[in-house]
Amino acid sequence: MKFHAPVRGDLPLDLPLAFGHFVPWYTIRGNDFPLPADQRATLACMPLIEDFRHWNDPRAGYLRTHHHVPAIGIYDSRDPAVIEWQIRTALDYGVSGFIVNWYGKYSVENVITLHWLRGLKKWNAENPDRPFLYFFSVDSQAQMESEGKKPVSMEEDFTYIRDHLLTDAHLRRDGKPVFMVFPYEDNAPRWRAALDAVFGPGGADLIWSGAARGRGENACYAWVRPDDNTVDFDNAYVWKQPDSAGDGFLRRFFRDANAEDTHTEYIMTGVWPGFNDQLVSWAWKANPDDPRIRPRVICRETTRGNTLELTWKAYLDYLALGRDGETAARVPAPLIQLVTWNDYAETTTLEPTRDYGTAPLEMCRQFLAEARNAWPRS
């Protein structure tokens, strides 16, 4: 199994690889940074780009804001200086690239992604010895008429990615581009069919949420959540215990991914510093009249220790089982998703900020070194 990117001369990348989940969300003045004419010509319609998007805008039914302030201050994701700072910072702490959260051809996020890819191309041209990589997390909201965008079919979205967003810095596995999907329904076969229609049968990797079940996915990934015994879907307060880091959930995820009836080729683990969506009221306040409803919270510092450290240790324990030849870890886990790089509304951020600084990234760099020492050399 070879993970690679043509920008690196097609050489195998050292495993495991850490990628930050990156949201191309933020603006200051919407009319700043117009697209170059050649990129504008690829879009039949342009979405409205608001001021202070995802920092503080009323468009989505709530005021997005932030629990932490970036180390460089409130920024615009299209700003070349910001893009360079993010890439340089990630590389300095061992992060190989970003998983770019993408919402469709006619979304604001696609417009920002075009700016980001231009900044990435400039970085990689000027720093050939330190190339930065990426791949896409295609969000199911791409298929929804939300936030002013015009949705198109999955096939049209993937065709657009293939023709305009797939560069030599995009992650491949054995020659095939890698895609993650953030699903809102259990429809992996539909996404598999769309990828096959655009890239040819089996021509692209599909990484699906939760343990793989042999429905067309090549790999599976774990997204942030607490331990199973602290989740109650029949309760208005679904996440009952904010002291749960979620490392128990990760261990169960690994077990499920290794079940005999799965067809998982590899695993992308997740590590996270915490979670708090009290600023995202639409996500948790289904019934505004119910006084019991509270936001979902995972503390950054639990009574058992630091959440980021606990989730990393669940992964390192899995690698140790694999090194010892245990069948419970027969499926390799070559990818690590840092959840997230910069989702300030849900306080999962690892990007340096004014309050916690670079401490979480320093921890990630330390544990990534341990993971690479544990990785089989063959």
ABEGO torsion letter per residue (X at the ends): XBBBBAAAGGBBBBOBBBBBBBBBABBABAABGBBBAAAAAABABBBBBBBGBGABBAAAGBBBBBABBBAAEBBBAABAAAAAAAAAAAAAAGBAEBBBBBAEAABAAAAAAAAAAAAAAAAAAABAABBBBBBBBBBAAAABBBGGBBBBBAAAAAAAAAAAABBAABBBBGGBBBBBBBBABBAAAAAAAAAAAAAEBGABBBBBBEBBAGAGBABBBBBBBBBAAABBAABABABABAABAGAAAAAAAAAAAABAABABABBBBBBBAEBBAAABAAAABABAABAABBBBBBBABBAAEBAAAAAAAAAAAAAAAAAAGBAAAABBBABBBBOBAABAAAGABABBBAAAEAAAAAAAAAAAAAAAAABBAX
